[in-house]
Amino acid sequence: MREFNTRPKPQRMKSLDALRGFDMFWNTGGQKIIFALATITVLPVFKWLDVQMHNVKWEGFAFYDIIFPLFLFLAGVSIPFSFDKRIANGELKTSIYKRSFKRMMLLVLLGLIYNHLFNLDFENMQYASVLGRIGIAWFLAAVIYLNSSFHWKIIWFWGLLIGYCLLMLFVPVPGFGAGVLTPEGNLEGYIDRLILPGKLYLGTMDPEGILRTIPAISTALFGVFTGHFIRLQDVHLSNLRRGLLILAAGLLSLLLGHFWDMFFQIIKNLWTSSFVFFAGGWSLLLLGILYLIIDVWGFHKWVFYFVVIGMNPITIYLVQNRIIRFDLIRDFCFTGLVNIRRKQFSHLLALSVTLPAYGYFCIFFIEKRYF
């Protein structure tokens, strides 16, 4: 008879922290390296990579579009590790709910602060935020995880994606009709204009708007399924095979995303169901590759910097160009060199100061006390 259990692993999964740090690396200025190389070398490969370092304007997908969904996916991966360990240690579900709710509300508050809450200009303030979206989607995915069997989790996952697809394609918007997936005519934007106060990021809608919370929950559940699979201790499933299956699941998810794209386009600003699968596919591929390299084959010394960042992502997101201006540190230290060298070289100098500064700052911060 097949024997398996889902007891928590004793060691922290380094590939998870490394991938989270890799994600934050690009979010905090890593793309400037590619821009500098593209400008200095004028090589076609760097020109192509530079294009990938920008979000697509509307329909389609570029590498930089993975940053946000990857973070939410990884937050979902952490849920089985964290919650099952707490339950195994005797913590009551009511206590876990309270902790999770506080975390959600803190992320919503931090998102408002990031969007200049302290300016007190409430009429022109953007109320929806990246951190708020992460907090709400993560919390609702956590509630589903704590209260549903595995089969019901799958039903929730598909139900949210299919339900969102049906809403966006078949509920008419006044003046536009149904299924108009333009910045002005989509249902998500219409609801944002009706309900959200303050300023909408795109004018007619907000990328972190109300309705797209629905598919964002499925992105977090995508991570939950992955975390559950990684934790599964099966005598017939080696870690090597586990990593290869994660890669295979990533390829399958990309195919499903392409298929859904034929009638519900991949649009990050709407977080379409096809986008969930396409971004989820790339998230699985990245996690599978790092899982094999770091946790299976043991090549982990090179990821120390990414691990440090990955254990402190919220701090890094908040301080960059909001609380601490690392670009001012760069200018103070390297103005002379920047003036001597080509202007594009300044982007490489920026990374030489800002990225190590992020890492050392995080070591002394108390983020893990709250997150």
C-alpha positions as CSV (number, residue, x, y, z in Angstrom):
1,M,0.0,0.0,0.0
2,R,1.3,3.4,-0.9
3,E,2.5,5.4,2.1
4,F,2.6,9.1,2.2
5,N,2.0,12.0,4.6
6,T,2.2,15.8,4.5
7,R,4.3,16.5,7.6
8,P,6.2,19.8,7.4
9,K,9.8,19.5,6.3
10,P,12.3,20.4,8.9
11,Q,14.4,22.8,6.7
12,R,13.4,26.0,5.1
13,M,12.9,25.7,1.4
14,K,15.8,27.9,0.1
15,S,14.5,27.9,-3.5
16,L,11.3,29.6,-2.4
17,D,13.2,32.5,-0.7
18,A,15.7,32.6,-3.6
19,L,12.9,32.9,-6.2
20,R,11.1,35.5,-4.2
21,G,14.4,37.5,-4.0
22,F,14.9,37.0,-7.7
23,D,11.5,38.4,-8.3
24,M,12.2,41.5,-6.1
25,F,15.6,42.0,-7.8
26,W,13.8,42.9,-11.0
27,N,11.2,45.0,-9.1
28,T,13.9,47.1,-7.4
29,G,16.0,48.1,-10.4
30,G,17.5,44.9,-11.9
31,Q,16.1,45.8,-15.3
32,K,18.4,48.8,-15.4
33,I,21.3,46.4,-16.0
34,I,19.6,45.1,-19.1
35,F,18.9,48.7,-20.3
36,A,22.5,49.7,-19.7
37,L,23.8,46.7,-21.6
38,A,21.4,47.2,-24.4
39,T,22.5,50.8,-24.8
40,I,26.2,50.3,-24.4
41,T,26.6,47.1,-26.5
42,V,23.8,47.7,-29.1
43,L,23.5,43.9,-29.4
44,P,20.1,42.6,-30.6
45,V,19.9,40.1,-27.7
46,F,20.1,42.9,-25.1
47,K,17.6,45.0,-27.2
48,W,15.2,42.1,-27.1
49,L,15.8,41.6,-23.3
50,D,15.2,45.4,-22.8
51,V,11.8,45.1,-24.4
52,Q,11.0,42.2,-22.0
53,M,11.9,44.5,-19.0
54,H,8.7,46.5,-19.5
55,N,5.0,45.7,-18.9
56,V,3.0,45.3,-22.1
57,K,0.6,48.2,-22.5
58,W,-2.5,46.0,-22.7
59,E,-2.8,42.6,-24.4
60,G,0.1,40.1,-24.5
61,F,2.9,39.1,-22.1
62,A,6.5,40.2,-21.4
63,F,8.9,38.9,-18.8
64,Y,8.3,41.9,-16.6
65,D,4.6,41.0,-16.4
66,I,5.5,38.0,-14.2
67,I,6.8,40.1,-11.3
68,F,3.4,40.7,-9.5
69,P,1.7,37.3,-10.1
70,L,4.9,35.5,-9.2
71,F,5.0,37.2,-5.8
72,L,1.4,36.3,-5.2
73,F,2.0,32.7,-6.4
74,L,4.9,32.4,-4.0
75,A,2.8,33.7,-1.2
76,G,0.4,30.9,-1.9
77,V,3.2,28.3,-1.9
78,S,4.0,29.4,1.6
79,I,0.5,28.8,3.0
80,P,0.7,25.0,3.4
81,F,4.2,25.2,4.9
82,S,3.2,27.9,7.4
83,F,-0.4,26.9,8.3
84,D,0.2,23.1,8.6
85,K,3.2,23.7,10.9
86,R,1.0,25.9,13.1
87,I,-1.8,23.4,13.2
88,A,0.7,20.6,14.0
89,N,2.0,22.7,16.9
90,G,-1.4,22.9,18.3
91,E,-2.4,26.4,17.3
92,L,-6.2,26.8,16.9
93,K,-7.7,27.8,13.6
94,T,-9.3,30.9,15.2
95,S,-5.8,32.1,16.1
96,I,-4.6,31.5,12.5
97,Y,-7.6,33.5,11.2
98,K,-6.7,36.4,13.5
99,R,-3.1,36.4,12.4
100,S,-4.0,36.2,8.8
101,F,-6.6,38.9,9.0
102,K,-4.2,41.2,10.8
103,R,-1.6,40.5,8.1
104,M,-4.2,41.4,5.4
105,M,-5.2,44.6,7.1
106,L,-1.5,45.6,7.6
107,L,-0.7,45.0,3.9
108,V,-3.8,47.1,2.9
109,L,-2.6,49.9,5.2
110,L,1.0,49.7,3.9
111,G,-0.3,49.9,0.4
112,L,-2.2,53.1,1.2
113,I,1.0,54.5,2.8
114,Y,3.0,53.6,-0.3
115,N,0.4,55.4,-2.3
116,H,1.1,58.6,-0.3
117,L,-1.6,58.3,2.4
118,F,0.4,60.8,4.5
119,N,-0.1,63.5,1.9
120,L,-3.7,63.6,3.1
121,D,-4.9,64.4,-0.5
122,F,-7.7,61.9,-0.3
123,E,-9.5,63.2,-3.4
124,N,-6.4,62.5,-5.7
125,M,-5.1,59.4,-3.9
126,Q,-5.0,56.0,-5.4
127,Y,-6.8,53.6,-2.9
128,A,-6.2,50.3,-4.7
129,S,-2.6,49.0,-4.3
130,V,-0.3,46.1,-5.1
131,L,0.2,45.3,-1.4
132,G,-3.5,45.6,-0.8
133,R,-4.2,43.2,-3.6
134,I,-1.6,40.7,-2.3
135,G,-3.1,40.9,1.2
136,I,-6.7,40.4,0.2
137,A,-6.1,37.7,-2.3
138,W,-3.7,35.8,0.0
139,F,-6.2,36.1,2.9
140,L,-9.1,34.7,0.9
141,A,-6.9,31.9,-0.5
142,A,-5.9,31.1,3.1
143,V,-9.5,30.9,4.2
144,I,-10.3,28.5,1.4
145,Y,-7.2,26.4,2.3
146,L,-8.3,26.2,6.0
147,N,-11.9,25.3,5.3
148,S,-11.9,23.1,2.2
149,S,-10.9,19.6,1.2
150,F,-8.4,19.3,-1.6
151,H,-11.3,18.6,-4.1
152,W,-13.1,21.7,-3.0
153,K,-10.0,23.7,-3.4
154,I,-9.9,22.6,-7.0
155,I,-13.5,23.6,-7.4
156,W,-12.9,27.0,-5.9
157,F,-9.9,27.5,-8.2
158,W,-11.7,26.7,-11.4
159,G,-15.0,28.3,-10.3
160,L,-13.3,31.6,-9.6
161,L,-11.6,31.6,-13.0
162,I,-14.6,30.5,-15.0
163,G,-16.9,32.8,-13.1
164,Y,-14.7,35.8,-13.7
165,C,-14.4,34.9,-17.4
166,L,-18.2,34.7,-17.8
167,L,-18.7,38.0,-16.0
168,M,-16.1,39.8,-18.2
169,L,-17.5,38.3,-21.4
170,F,-21.2,38.4,-20.9
171,V,-22.2,41.1,-18.4
172,P,-22.9,44.3,-20.5
173,V,-21.3,47.6,-19.7
174,P,-23.5,50.7,-20.3
175,G,-22.5,52.4,-23.5
176,F,-20.2,49.5,-24.6
177,G,-22.0,46.2,-24.3
178,A,-20.7,42.9,-23.2
179,G,-17.3,41.4,-23.7
180,V,-15.5,44.6,-24.7
181,L,-12.0,44.1,-23.2
182,T,-10.7,47.6,-23.8
183,P,-9.4,50.0,-21.1
184,E,-12.6,52.0,-21.3
185,G,-15.2,49.3,-22.1
186,N,-14.4,46.4,-19.7
187,L,-16.6,45.5,-16.8
188,E,-13.7,45.7,-14.3
189,G,-13.1,49.3,-15.2
190,Y,-16.8,50.2,-15.0
191,I,-17.0,48.8,-11.5
192,D,-13.9,50.7,-10.5
193,R,-15.4,53.9,-11.7
194,L,-18.6,53.2,-9.8
195,I,-17.1,52.2,-6.5
196,L,-13.5,53.1,-6.0
197,P,-12.9,56.6,-4.6
198,G,-10.0,58.9,-5.4
199,K,-7.8,58.5,-8.5
200,L,-7.8,55.5,-10.8
201,Y,-4.3,54.6,-11.9
202,L,-5.2,54.2,-15.6
203,G,-7.8,56.9,-15.5
204,T,-10.7,54.7,-16.6
205,M,-9.8,51.8,-14.4
206,D,-7.2,50.6,-11.8
207,P,-5.0,47.6,-12.4
208,E,-5.5,46.6,-8.8
209,G,-9.3,47.2,-9.0
210,I,-12.1,45.4,-7.3
211,L,-13.3,42.7,-9.6
212,R,-9.9,41.3,-10.6
213,T,-9.5,40.2,-6.9
214,I,-11.5,37.1,-8.0
215,P,-8.8,35.7,-10.4
216,A,-6.0,36.9,-8.1
217,I,-7.3,34.5,-5.5
218,S,-6.8,31.7,-8.0
219,T,-3.2,32.8,-8.6
220,A,-2.7,32.4,-4.8
221,L,-4.4,29.0,-4.9
222,F,-2.1,28.1,-7.8
223,G,0.7,28.5,-5.3
224,V,-1.2,26.6,-2.6
225,F,-1.4,23.5,-4.9
226,T,2.3,23.8,-5.6
227,G,3.2,24.1,-2.0
228,H,1.0,21.1,-1.1
229,F,2.7,19.0,-3.8
230,I,6.2,20.0,-2.6
231,R,5.3,19.1,1.0
232,L,3.8,15.7,0.0
233,Q,6.1,13.0,1.4
234,D,5.6,10.0,-0.8
235,V,8.0,7.0,-0.8
236,H,7.6,6.7,-4.6
237,L,8.3,10.3,-5.3
238,S,11.9,11.5,-5.2
239,N,12.8,15.1,-5.0
240,L,14.2,14.9,-8.6
241,R,11.0,13.6,-9.9
242,R,9.1,16.2,-7.9
243,G,11.1,19.0,-9.6
244,L,10.6,17.5,-13.0
245,L,6.8,17.2,-12.4
246,I,6.7,20.9,-11.4
247,L,8.4,21.8,-14.7
248,A,5.9,19.6,-16.6
249,A,3.0,21.3,-14.8
250,G,4.5,24.7,-15.9
251,L,4.5,23.7,-19.5
252,L,0.9,22.4,-19.3
253,S,-0.2,25.6,-17.7
254,L,1.4,27.6,-20.5
255,L,-0.5,25.6,-23.0
256,L,-3.8,26.1,-21.1
257,G,-3.1,29.8,-21.0
258,H,-2.5,29.9,-24.8
259,F,-5.8,28.0,-25.3
260,W,-7.8,30.3,-23.1
261,D,-6.2,33.3,-24.8
262,M,-8.1,32.4,-28.0
263,F,-11.4,33.7,-26.5
264,F,-10.4,35.5,-23.3
265,Q,-7.1,37.3,-24.0
266,I,-4.0,37.5,-21.9
267,I,-4.3,40.9,-20.3
268,K,-2.4,41.6,-17.1
269,N,-4.3,44.8,-16.3
270,L,-7.5,42.7,-16.2
271,W,-5.8,39.6,-14.6
272,T,-7.7,37.5,-17.1
273,S,-8.1,33.8,-16.5
274,S,-5.7,33.1,-19.4
275,F,-3.2,35.4,-17.8
276,V,-3.5,33.4,-14.5
277,F,-2.5,30.2,-16.3
278,F,0.2,31.8,-18.4
279,A,1.8,33.6,-15.5
280,G,1.3,30.5,-13.4
281,G,3.1,28.4,-16.0
282,W,6.2,30.7,-15.9
283,S,6.0,30.8,-12.1
284,L,6.1,27.0,-12.0
285,L,9.0,26.8,-14.5
286,L,11.1,29.3,-12.5
287,L,10.3,27.5,-9.2
288,G,11.0,24.1,-10.7
289,I,14.4,25.1,-12.1
290,L,15.5,26.7,-8.8
291,Y,14.1,23.8,-6.8
292,L,16.2,21.4,-8.7
293,I,19.3,23.5,-8.6
294,I,19.1,24.5,-5.0
295,D,17.1,22.0,-3.0
296,V,17.7,18.9,-5.0
297,W,21.3,19.2,-6.3
298,G,22.5,21.5,-3.5
299,F,24.0,24.4,-5.4
300,H,22.9,27.1,-3.1
301,K,25.9,29.3,-2.1
302,W,25.4,31.6,-5.1
303,V,21.8,32.5,-4.0
304,F,22.6,34.0,-0.6
305,Y,21.9,37.5,-1.8
306,F,18.6,36.5,-3.3
307,V,17.6,34.6,-0.2
308,V,18.2,37.7,2.0
309,I,16.0,39.7,-0.3
310,G,13.4,37.0,-0.5
311,M,13.1,36.9,3.3
312,N,12.4,40.6,3.4
313,P,10.3,41.5,0.3
314,I,7.8,43.8,1.9
315,T,10.4,46.0,3.4
316,I,12.3,46.3,0.1
317,Y,9.1,47.2,-1.7
318,L,8.2,49.9,0.8
319,V,11.6,51.6,1.1
320,Q,12.5,51.8,-2.6
321,N,12.1,55.4,-3.8
322,R,9.6,56.0,-1.0
323,I,11.2,56.0,2.4
324,I,14.9,55.7,1.5
325,R,16.3,57.2,-1.7
326,F,19.1,54.8,-2.7
327,D,19.5,56.7,-5.9
328,L,20.7,59.7,-3.9
329,I,23.4,57.5,-2.3
330,R,24.5,56.4,-5.8
331,D,24.7,60.0,-7.0
332,F,26.6,61.1,-3.9
333,C,29.2,58.4,-4.2
334,F,29.6,58.1,-8.0
335,T,28.7,61.5,-9.6
336,G,32.3,61.9,-10.8
337,L,32.5,58.6,-12.5
338,V,29.1,59.0,-14.0
339,N,30.2,62.4,-15.5
340,I,33.4,60.8,-16.9
341,R,31.7,57.6,-18.3
342,R,28.8,57.4,-20.7
343,K,25.5,58.3,-19.1
344,Q,24.2,54.7,-19.5
345,F,27.0,53.5,-17.3
346,S,25.3,55.2,-14.4
347,H,22.6,52.4,-14.4
348,L,25.3,49.8,-13.6
349,L,26.7,52.0,-10.9
350,A,23.2,52.4,-9.5
351,L,22.9,48.7,-9.1
352,S,26.3,48.5,-7.4
353,V,25.0,50.7,-4.6
354,T,21.3,50.2,-4.3
355,L,21.0,46.4,-4.5
356,P,23.7,45.6,-1.7
357,A,22.1,48.4,0.3
358,Y,18.7,46.8,0.1
359,G,20.2,43.5,1.3
360,Y,22.1,44.9,4.3
361,F,19.2,47.1,5.3
362,C,16.8,44.1,5.4
363,I,19.1,42.2,7.7
364,F,18.6,44.7,10.4
365,F,14.8,45.2,9.8
366,I,12.1,43.5,11.9
367,E,9.9,42.5,9.0
368,K,9.6,38.8,9.9
369,R,8.1,39.9,13.2
370,Y,5.0,40.8,11.3
371,F,5.2,38.8,8.1
